[in-house]
Amino acid sequence: MCGGRLREDFDRENLQLSKDLDRMTERVESIAVDLTWMAYDMVVLRTVPQLTKSLKRLEDEYLLCKSVISGSAEKDNLDALSKIVDQKSTQD
């Protein structure tokens, strides 16, 4: 009887360890995929300088829209931001 119970406990523990190992493997795989995408993004940003400029312009436009929508932009500030964005777009 004692041997059978030990065997069941061993099997149960072995199954739990197997599940834990599967979860850890999935997490590591997910981290590896994230790191691969991060490395890819860095290579693209460093080899295509226009992309960096485009992302900055997109961020400026987003901030401009956000200030207009939230109503936090005053007329003078809005005009100044709009001119800056227009200047940047003509430079590109």
Phi and psi restraints in degrees (range 20) as a CNS / XPLOR table:
assign (resid 1 and name C) (resid 2 and name N)
       (resid 2 and name CA) (resid 2 and name C) 1.0 -64.5 20.0 2
assign (resid 2 and name N) (resid 2 and name CA)
       (resid 2 and name C) (resid 3 and name N) 1.0 -38.3 20.0 2
assign (resid 2 and name C) (resid 3 and name N)
       (resid 3 and name CA) (resid 3 and name C) 1.0 -65.7 20.0 2
assign (resid 3 and name N) (resid 3 and name CA)
       (resid 3 and name C) (resid 4 and name N) 1.0 -38.2 20.0 2
assign (resid 3 and name C) (resid 4 and name N)
       (resid 4 and name CA) (resid 4 and name C) 1.0 -66.1 20.0 2
assign (resid 4 and name N) (resid 4 and name CA)
       (resid 4 and name C) (resid 5 and name N) 1.0 -38.9 20.0 2
assign (resid 4 and name C) (resid 5 and name N)
       (resid 5 and name CA) (resid 5 and name C) 1.0 -68.4 20.0 2
assign (resid 5 and name N) (resid 5 and name CA)
       (resid 5 and name C) (resid 6 and name N) 1.0 -40.5 20.0 2
assign (resid 5 and name C) (resid 6 and name N)
       (resid 6 and name CA) (resid 6 and name C) 1.0 -62.6 20.0 2
assign (resid 6 and name N) (resid 6 and name CA)
       (resid 6 and name C) (resid 7 and name N) 1.0 -39.2 20.0 2
assign (resid 6 and name C) (resid 7 and name N)
       (resid 7 and name CA) (resid 7 and name C) 1.0 -64.0 20.0 2
assign (resid 7 and name N) (resid 7 and name CA)
       (resid 7 and name C) (resid 8 and name N) 1.0 -43.4 20.0 2
assign (resid 7 and name C) (resid 8 and name N)
       (resid 8 and name CA) (resid 8 and name C) 1.0 -62.3 20.0 2
assign (resid 8 and name N) (resid 8 and name CA)
       (resid 8 and name C) (resid 9 and name N) 1.0 -44.3 20.0 2
assign (resid 8 and name C) (resid 9 and name N)
       (resid 9 and name CA) (resid 9 and name C) 1.0 -61.5 20.0 2
assign (resid 9 and name N) (resid 9 and name CA)
       (resid 9 and name C) (resid 10 and name N) 1.0 -42.0 20.0 2
assign (resid 9 and name C) (resid 10 and name N)
       (resid 10 and name CA) (resid 10 and name C) 1.0 -63.5 20.0 2
assign (resid 10 and name N) (resid 10 and name CA)
       (resid 10 and name C) (resid 11 and name N) 1.0 -44.4 20.0 2
assign (resid 10 and name C) (resid 11 and name N)
       (resid 11 and name CA) (resid 11 and name C) 1.0 -63.1 20.0 2
assign (resid 11 and name N) (resid 11 and name CA)
       (resid 11 and name C) (resid 12 and name N) 1.0 -42.5 20.0 2
assign (resid 11 and name C) (resid 12 and name N)
       (resid 12 and name CA) (resid 12 and name C) 1.0 -63.6 20.0 2
assign (resid 12 and name N) (resid 12 and name CA)
       (resid 12 and name C) (resid 13 and name N) 1.0 -44.7 20.0 2
assign (resid 12 and name C) (resid 13 and name N)
       (resid 13 and name CA) (resid 13 and name C) 1.0 -66.4 20.0 2
assign (resid 13 and name N) (resid 13 and name CA)
       (resid 13 and name C) (resid 14 and name N) 1.0 -39.5 20.0 2
assign (resid 13 and name C) (resid 14 and name N)
       (resid 14 and name CA) (resid 14 and name C) 1.0 -63.8 20.0 2
assign (resid 14 and name N) (resid 14 and name CA)
       (resid 14 and name C) (resid 15 and name N) 1.0 -41.2 20.0 2
assign (resid 14 and name C) (resid 15 and name N)
       (resid 15 and name CA) (resid 15 and name C) 1.0 -63.4 20.0 2
assign (resid 15 and name N) (resid 15 and name CA)
       (resid 15 and name C) (resid 16 and name N) 1.0 -43.4 20.0 2
assign (resid 15 and name C) (resid 16 and name N)
       (resid 16 and name CA) (resid 16 and name C) 1.0 -63.8 20.0 2
assign (resid 16 and name N) (resid 16 and name CA)
       (resid 16 and name C) (resid 17 and name N) 1.0 -42.5 20.0 2
assign (resid 16 and name C) (resid 17 and name N)
       (resid 17 and name CA) (resid 17 and name C) 1.0 -62.8 20.0 2
assign (resid 17 and name N) (resid 17 and name CA)
       (resid 17 and name C) (resid 18 and name N) 1.0 -38.3 20.0 2
assign (resid 17 and name C) (resid 18 and name N)
       (resid 18 and name CA) (resid 18 and name C) 1.0 -64.1 20.0 2
assign (resid 18 and name N) (resid 18 and name CA)
       (resid 18 and name C) (resid 19 and name N) 1.0 -42.8 20.0 2
assign (resid 18 and name C) (resid 19 and name N)
       (resid 19 and name CA) (resid 19 and name C) 1.0 -63.7 20.0 2
assign (resid 19 and name N) (resid 19 and name CA)
       (resid 19 and name C) (resid 20 and name N) 1.0 -43.3 20.0 2
assign (resid 19 and name C) (resid 20 and name N)
       (resid 20 and name CA) (resid 20 and name C) 1.0 -61.7 20.0 2
assign (resid 20 and name N) (resid 20 and name CA)
       (resid 20 and name C) (resid 21 and name N) 1.0 -42.0 20.0 2
assign (resid 20 and name C) (resid 21 and name N)
       (resid 21 and name CA) (resid 21 and name C) 1.0 -63.8 20.0 2
assign (resid 21 and name N) (resid 21 and name CA)
       (resid 21 and name C) (resid 22 and name N) 1.0 -41.1 20.0 2
assign (resid 21 and name C) (resid 22 and name N)
       (resid 22 and name CA) (resid 22 and name C) 1.0 -60.9 20.0 2
assign (resid 22 and name N) (resid 22 and name CA)
       (resid 22 and name C) (resid 23 and name N) 1.0 -44.6 20.0 2
assign (resid 22 and name C) (resid 23 and name N)
       (resid 23 and name CA) (resid 23 and name C) 1.0 -62.5 20.0 2
assign (resid 23 and name N) (resid 23 and name CA)
       (resid 23 and name C) (resid 24 and name N) 1.0 -44.1 20.0 2
assign (resid 23 and name C) (resid 24 and name N)
       (resid 24 and name CA) (resid 24 and name C) 1.0 -64.8 20.0 2
assign (resid 24 and name N) (resid 24 and name CA)
       (resid 24 and name C) (resid 25 and name N) 1.0 -38.7 20.0 2
assign (resid 24 and name C) (resid 25 and name N)
       (resid 25 and name CA) (resid 25 and name C) 1.0 -63.5 20.0 2
assign (resid 25 and name N) (resid 25 and name CA)
       (resid 25 and name C) (resid 26 and name N) 1.0 -42.9 20.0 2
assign (resid 25 and name C) (resid 26 and name N)
       (resid 26 and name CA) (resid 26 and name C) 1.0 -62.7 20.0 2
assign (resid 26 and name N) (resid 26 and name CA)
       (resid 26 and name C) (resid 27 and name N) 1.0 -41.2 20.0 2
assign (resid 26 and name C) (resid 27 and name N)
       (resid 27 and name CA) (resid 27 and name C) 1.0 -63.1 20.0 2
assign (resid 27 and name N) (resid 27 and name CA)
       (resid 27 and name C) (resid 28 and name N) 1.0 -44.7 20.0 2
assign (resid 27 and name C) (resid 28 and name N)
       (resid 28 and name CA) (resid 28 and name C) 1.0 -63.8 20.0 2
assign (resid 28 and name N) (resid 28 and name CA)
       (resid 28 and name C) (resid 29 and name N) 1.0 -40.5 20.0 2
assign (resid 28 and name C) (resid 29 and name N)
       (resid 29 and name CA) (resid 29 and name C) 1.0 -62.2 20.0 2
assign (resid 29 and name N) (resid 29 and name CA)
       (resid 29 and name C) (resid 30 and name N) 1.0 -41.5 20.0 2
assign (resid 29 and name C) (resid 30 and name N)
       (resid 30 and name CA) (resid 30 and name C) 1.0 -63.6 20.0 2
assign (resid 30 and name N) (resid 30 and name CA)
       (resid 30 and name C) (resid 31 and name N) 1.0 -43.0 20.0 2
assign (resid 30 and name C) (resid 31 and name N)
       (resid 31 and name CA) (resid 31 and name C) 1.0 -63.2 20.0 2
assign (resid 31 and name N) (resid 31 and name CA)
       (resid 31 and name C) (resid 32 and name N) 1.0 -40.9 20.0 2
assign (resid 31 and name C) (resid 32 and name N)
       (resid 32 and name CA) (resid 32 and name C) 1.0 -62.1 20.0 2
assign (resid 32 and name N) (resid 32 and name CA)
       (resid 32 and name C) (resid 33 and name N) 1.0 -40.9 20.0 2
assign (resid 32 and name C) (resid 33 and name N)
       (resid 33 and name CA) (resid 33 and name C) 1.0 -64.2 20.0 2
assign (resid 33 and name N) (resid 33 and name CA)
       (resid 33 and name C) (resid 34 and name N) 1.0 -45.1 20.0 2
assign (resid 33 and name C) (resid 34 and name N)
       (resid 34 and name CA) (resid 34 and name C) 1.0 -60.0 20.0 2
assign (resid 34 and name N) (resid 34 and name CA)
       (resid 34 and name C) (resid 35 and name N) 1.0 -43.8 20.0 2
assign (resid 34 and name C) (resid 35 and name N)
       (resid 35 and name CA) (resid 35 and name C) 1.0 -64.3 20.0 2
assign (resid 35 and name N) (resid 35 and name CA)
       (resid 35 and name C) (resid 36 and name N) 1.0 -37.7 20.0 2
assign (resid 35 and name C) (resid 36 and name N)
       (resid 36 and name CA) (resid 36 and name C) 1.0 -63.1 20.0 2
assign (resid 36 and name N) (resid 36 and name CA)
       (resid 36 and name C) (resid 37 and name N) 1.0 -44.1 20.0 2
assign (resid 36 and name C) (resid 37 and name N)
       (resid 37 and name CA) (resid 37 and name C) 1.0 -65.6 20.0 2
assign (resid 37 and name N) (resid 37 and name CA)
       (resid 37 and name C) (resid 38 and name N) 1.0 -38.7 20.0 2
assign (resid 37 and name C) (resid 38 and name N)
       (resid 38 and name CA) (resid 38 and name C) 1.0 -62.5 20.0 2
assign (resid 38 and name N) (resid 38 and name CA)
       (resid 38 and name C) (resid 39 and name N) 1.0 -44.2 20.0 2
assign (resid 38 and name C) (resid 39 and name N)
       (resid 39 and name CA) (resid 39 and name C) 1.0 -63.3 20.0 2
assign (resid 39 and name N) (resid 39 and name CA)
       (resid 39 and name C) (resid 40 and name N) 1.0 -42.6 20.0 2
assign (resid 39 and name C) (resid 40 and name N)
       (resid 40 and name CA) (resid 40 and name C) 1.0 -60.1 20.0 2
assign (resid 40 and name N) (resid 40 and name CA)
       (resid 40 and name C) (resid 41 and name N) 1.0 -46.6 20.0 2
assign (resid 40 and name C) (resid 41 and name N)
       (resid 41 and name CA) (resid 41 and name C) 1.0 -60.1 20.0 2
assign (resid 41 and name N) (resid 41 and name CA)
       (resid 41 and name C) (resid 42 and name N) 1.0 -41.1 20.0 2
assign (resid 41 and name C) (resid 42 and name N)
       (resid 42 and name CA) (resid 42 and name C) 1.0 -64.4 20.0 2
assign (resid 42 and name N) (resid 42 and name CA)
       (resid 42 and name C) (resid 43 and name N) 1.0 -41.9 20.0 2
assign (resid 42 and name C) (resid 43 and name N)
       (resid 43 and name CA) (resid 43 and name C) 1.0 -63.9 20.0 2
assign (resid 43 and name N) (resid 43 and name CA)
       (resid 43 and name C) (resid 44 and name N) 1.0 -44.4 20.0 2
assign (resid 43 and name C) (resid 44 and name N)
       (resid 44 and name CA) (resid 44 and name C) 1.0 -62.6 20.0 2
assign (resid 44 and name N) (resid 44 and name CA)
       (resid 44 and name C) (resid 45 and name N) 1.0 -45.3 20.0 2
assign (resid 44 and name C) (resid 45 and name N)
       (resid 45 and name CA) (resid 45 and name C) 1.0 -64.1 20.0 2
assign (resid 45 and name N) (resid 45 and name CA)
       (resid 45 and name C) (resid 46 and name N) 1.0 -34.8 20.0 2
assign (resid 45 and name C) (resid 46 and name N)
       (resid 46 and name CA) (resid 46 and name C) 1.0 -79.1 20.0 2
assign (resid 46 and name N) (resid 46 and name CA)
       (resid 46 and name C) (resid 47 and name N) 1.0 -27.5 20.0 2
assign (resid 46 and name C) (resid 47 and name N)
       (resid 47 and name CA) (resid 47 and name C) 1.0 -95.2 20.0 2
assign (resid 47 and name N) (resid 47 and name CA)
       (resid 47 and name C) (resid 48 and name N) 1.0 -15.2 20.0 2
assign (resid 47 and name C) (resid 48 and name N)
       (resid 48 and name CA) (resid 48 and name C) 1.0 -124.4 20.0 2
assign (resid 48 and name N) (resid 48 and name CA)
       (resid 48 and name C) (resid 49 and name N) 1.0 86.7 20.0 2
assign (resid 48 and name C) (resid 49 and name N)
       (resid 49 and name CA) (resid 49 and name C) 1.0 -62.7 20.0 2
assign (resid 49 and name N) (resid 49 and name CA)
       (resid 49 and name C) (resid 50 and name N) 1.0 -27.2 20.0 2
assign (resid 49 and name C) (resid 50 and name N)
       (resid 50 and name CA) (resid 50 and name C) 1.0 -63.1 20.0 2
assign (resid 50 and name N) (resid 50 and name CA)
       (resid 50 and name C) (resid 51 and name N) 1.0 -30.0 20.0 2
assign (resid 50 and name C) (resid 51 and name N)
       (resid 51 and name CA) (resid 51 and name C) 1.0 -64.7 20.0 2
assign (resid 51 and name N) (resid 51 and name CA)
       (resid 51 and name C) (resid 52 and name N) 1.0 -40.1 20.0 2
assign (resid 51 and name C) (resid 52 and name N)
       (resid 52 and name CA) (resid 52 and name C) 1.0 -62.3 20.0 2
assign (resid 52 and name N) (resid 52 and name CA)
       (resid 52 and name C) (resid 53 and name N) 1.0 -43.8 20.0 2
assign (resid 52 and name C) (resid 53 and name N)
       (resid 53 and name CA) (resid 53 and name C) 1.0 -63.0 20.0 2
assign (resid 53 and name N) (resid 53 and name CA)
       (resid 53 and name C) (resid 54 and name N) 1.0 -42.2 20.0 2
assign (resid 53 and name C) (resid 54 and name N)
       (resid 54 and name CA) (resid 54 and name C) 1.0 -63.7 20.0 2
assign (resid 54 and name N) (resid 54 and name CA)
       (resid 54 and name C) (resid 55 and name N) 1.0 -41.3 20.0 2
assign (resid 54 and name C) (resid 55 and name N)
       (resid 55 and name CA) (resid 55 and name C) 1.0 -65.1 20.0 2
assign (resid 55 and name N) (resid 55 and name CA)
       (resid 55 and name C) (resid 56 and name N) 1.0 -38.6 20.0 2
assign (resid 55 and name C) (resid 56 and name N)
       (resid 56 and name CA) (resid 56 and name C) 1.0 -65.6 20.0 2
assign (resid 56 and name N) (resid 56 and name CA)
       (resid 56 and name C) (resid 57 and name N) 1.0 -42.7 20.0 2
assign (resid 56 and name C) (resid 57 and name N)
       (resid 57 and name CA) (resid 57 and name C) 1.0 -63.7 20.0 2
assign (resid 57 and name N) (resid 57 and name CA)
       (resid 57 and name C) (resid 58 and name N) 1.0 -41.6 20.0 2
assign (resid 57 and name C) (resid 58 and name N)
       (resid 58 and name CA) (resid 58 and name C) 1.0 -60.6 20.0 2
assign (resid 58 and name N) (resid 58 and name CA)
       (resid 58 and name C) (resid 59 and name N) 1.0 -41.8 20.0 2
assign (resid 58 and name C) (resid 59 and name N)
       (resid 59 and name CA) (resid 59 and name C) 1.0 -63.8 20.0 2
assign (resid 59 and name N) (resid 59 and name CA)
       (resid 59 and name C) (resid 60 and name N) 1.0 -42.9 20.0 2
assign (resid 59 and name C) (resid 60 and name N)
       (resid 60 and name CA) (resid 60 and name C) 1.0 -61.5 20.0 2
assign (resid 60 and name N) (resid 60 and name CA)
       (resid 60 and name C) (resid 61 and name N) 1.0 -44.8 20.0 2
assign (resid 60 and name C) (resid 61 and name N)
       (resid 61 and name CA) (resid 61 and name C) 1.0 -62.2 20.0 2
assign (resid 61 and name N) (resid 61 and name CA)
       (resid 61 and name C) (resid 62 and name N) 1.0 -41.0 20.0 2
assign (resid 61 and name C) (resid 62 and name N)
       (resid 62 and name CA) (resid 62 and name C) 1.0 -61.3 20.0 2
assign (resid 62 and name N) (resid 62 and name CA)
       (resid 62 and name C) (resid 63 and name N) 1.0 -46.6 20.0 2
assign (resid 62 and name C) (resid 63 and name N)
       (resid 63 and name CA) (resid 63 and name C) 1.0 -63.3 20.0 2
assign (resid 63 and name N) (resid 63 and name CA)
       (resid 63 and name C) (resid 64 and name N) 1.0 -37.5 20.0 2
assign (resid 63 and name C) (resid 64 and name N)
       (resid 64 and name CA) (resid 64 and name C) 1.0 -63.3 20.0 2
assign (resid 64 and name N) (resid 64 and name CA)
       (resid 64 and name C) (resid 65 and name N) 1.0 -48.3 20.0 2
assign (resid 64 and name C) (resid 65 and name N)
       (resid 65 and name CA) (resid 65 and name C) 1.0 -62.3 20.0 2
assign (resid 65 and name N) (resid 65 and name CA)
       (resid 65 and name C) (resid 66 and name N) 1.0 -41.6 20.0 2
assign (resid 65 and name C) (resid 66 and name N)
       (resid 66 and name CA) (resid 66 and name C) 1.0 -62.0 20.0 2
assign (resid 66 and name N) (resid 66 and name CA)
       (resid 66 and name C) (resid 67 and name N) 1.0 -42.0 20.0 2
assign (resid 66 and name C) (resid 67 and name N)
       (resid 67 and name CA) (resid 67 and name C) 1.0 -68.4 20.0 2
assign (resid 67 and name N) (resid 67 and name CA)
       (resid 67 and name C) (resid 68 and name N) 1.0 -34.8 20.0 2
assign (resid 67 and name C) (resid 68 and name N)
       (resid 68 and name CA) (resid 68 and name C) 1.0 -68.5 20.0 2
assign (resid 68 and name N) (resid 68 and name CA)
       (resid 68 and name C) (resid 69 and name N) 1.0 -45.5 20.0 2
assign (resid 68 and name C) (resid 69 and name N)
       (resid 69 and name CA) (resid 69 and name C) 1.0 -65.6 20.0 2
assign (resid 69 and name N) (resid 69 and name CA)
       (resid 69 and name C) (resid 70 and name N) 1.0 -41.5 20.0 2
assign (resid 69 and name C) (resid 70 and name N)
       (resid 70 and name CA) (resid 70 and name C) 1.0 -76.7 20.0 2
assign (resid 70 and name N) (resid 70 and name CA)
       (resid 70 and name C) (resid 71 and name N) 1.0 -12.5 20.0 2
assign (resid 70 and name C) (resid 71 and name N)
       (resid 71 and name CA) (resid 71 and name C) 1.0 77.7 20.0 2
assign (resid 71 and name N) (resid 71 and name CA)
       (resid 71 and name C) (resid 72 and name N) 1.0 11.0 20.0 2
assign (resid 71 and name C) (resid 72 and name N)
       (resid 72 and name CA) (resid 72 and name C) 1.0 -85.3 20.0 2
assign (resid 72 and name N) (resid 72 and name CA)
       (resid 72 and name C) (resid 73 and name N) 1.0 -10.0 20.0 2
assign (resid 72 and name C) (resid 73 and name N)
       (resid 73 and name CA) (resid 73 and name C) 1.0 -85.5 20.0 2
assign (resid 73 and name N) (resid 73 and name CA)
       (resid 73 and name C) (resid 74 and name N) 1.0 129.6 20.0 2
assign (resid 73 and name C) (resid 74 and name N)
       (resid 74 and name CA) (resid 74 and name C) 1.0 -85.7 20.0 2
assign (resid 74 and name N) (resid 74 and name CA)
       (resid 74 and name C) (resid 75 and name N) 1.0 161.8 20.0 2
assign (resid 74 and name C) (resid 75 and name N)
       (resid 75 and name CA) (resid 75 and name C) 1.0 -57.7 20.0 2
assign (resid 75 and name N) (resid 75 and name CA)
       (resid 75 and name C) (resid 76 and name N) 1.0 -45.5 20.0 2
assign (resid 75 and name C) (resid 76 and name N)
       (resid 76 and name CA) (resid 76 and name C) 1.0 -64.4 20.0 2
assign (resid 76 and name N) (resid 76 and name CA)
       (resid 76 and name C) (resid 77 and name N) 1.0 -44.6 20.0 2
assign (resid 76 and name C) (resid 77 and name N)
       (resid 77 and name CA) (resid 77 and name C) 1.0 -64.3 20.0 2
assign (resid 77 and name N) (resid 77 and name CA)
       (resid 77 and name C) (resid 78 and name N) 1.0 -38.5 20.0 2
assign (resid 77 and name C) (resid 78 and name N)
       (resid 78 and name CA) (resid 78 and name C) 1.0 -63.7 20.0 2
assign (resid 78 and name N) (resid 78 and name CA)
       (resid 78 and name C) (resid 79 and name N) 1.0 -44.2 20.0 2
assign (resid 78 and name C) (resid 79 and name N)
       (resid 79 and name CA) (resid 79 and name C) 1.0 -63.3 20.0 2
assign (resid 79 and name N) (resid 79 and name CA)
       (resid 79 and name C) (resid 80 and name N) 1.0 -41.9 20.0 2
assign (resid 79 and name C) (resid 80 and name N)
       (resid 80 and name CA) (resid 80 and name C) 1.0 -63.8 20.0 2
assign (resid 80 and name N) (resid 80 and name CA)
       (resid 80 and name C) (resid 81 and name N) 1.0 -44.7 20.0 2
assign (resid 80 and name C) (resid 81 and name N)
       (resid 81 and name CA) (resid 81 and name C) 1.0 -63.7 20.0 2
assign (resid 81 and name N) (resid 81 and name CA)
       (resid 81 and name C) (resid 82 and name N) 1.0 -40.0 20.0 2
assign (resid 81 and name C) (resid 82 and name N)
       (resid 82 and name CA) (resid 82 and name C) 1.0 -63.5 20.0 2
assign (resid 82 and name N) (resid 82 and name CA)
       (resid 82 and name C) (resid 83 and name N) 1.0 -40.9 20.0 2
assign (resid 82 and name C) (resid 83 and name N)
       (resid 83 and name CA) (resid 83 and name C) 1.0 -64.3 20.0 2
assign (resid 83 and name N) (resid 83 and name CA)
       (resid 83 and name C) (resid 84 and name N) 1.0 -41.6 20.0 2
assign (resid 83 and name C) (resid 84 and name N)
       (resid 84 and name CA) (resid 84 and name C) 1.0 -62.0 20.0 2
assign (resid 84 and name N) (resid 84 and name CA)
       (resid 84 and name C) (resid 85 and name N) 1.0 -44.8 20.0 2
assign (resid 84 and name C) (resid 85 and name N)
       (resid 85 and name CA) (resid 85 and name C) 1.0 -64.2 20.0 2
assign (resid 85 and name N) (resid 85 and name CA)
       (resid 85 and name C) (resid 86 and name N) 1.0 -41.1 20.0 2
assign (resid 85 and name C) (resid 86 and name N)
       (resid 86 and name CA) (resid 86 and name C) 1.0 -63.5 20.0 2
assign (resid 86 and name N) (resid 86 and name CA)
       (resid 86 and name C) (resid 87 and name N) 1.0 -41.3 20.0 2
assign (resid 86 and name C) (resid 87 and name N)
       (resid 87 and name CA) (resid 87 and name C) 1.0 -62.5 20.0 2
assign (resid 87 and name N) (resid 87 and name CA)
       (resid 87 and name C) (resid 88 and name N) 1.0 -42.8 20.0 2
assign (resid 87 and name C) (resid 88 and name N)
       (resid 88 and name CA) (resid 88 and name C) 1.0 -65.0 20.0 2
assign (resid 88 and name N) (resid 88 and name CA)
       (resid 88 and name C) (resid 89 and name N) 1.0 -36.6 20.0 2
assign (resid 88 and name C) (resid 89 and name N)
       (resid 89 and name CA) (resid 89 and name C) 1.0 -71.2 20.0 2
assign (resid 89 and name N) (resid 89 and name CA)
       (resid 89 and name C) (resid 90 and name N) 1.0 -32.3 20.0 2
assign (resid 89 and name C) (resid 90 and name N)
       (resid 90 and name CA) (resid 90 and name C) 1.0 -74.8 20.0 2
assign (resid 90 and name N) (resid 90 and name CA)
       (resid 90 and name C) (resid 91 and name N) 1.0 -26.9 20.0 2
assign (resid 90 and name C) (resid 91 and name N)
       (resid 91 and name CA) (resid 91 and name C) 1.0 -70.9 20.0 2
assign (resid 91 and name N) (resid 91 and name CA)
       (resid 91 and name C) (resid 92 and name N) 1.0 -31.8 20.0 2
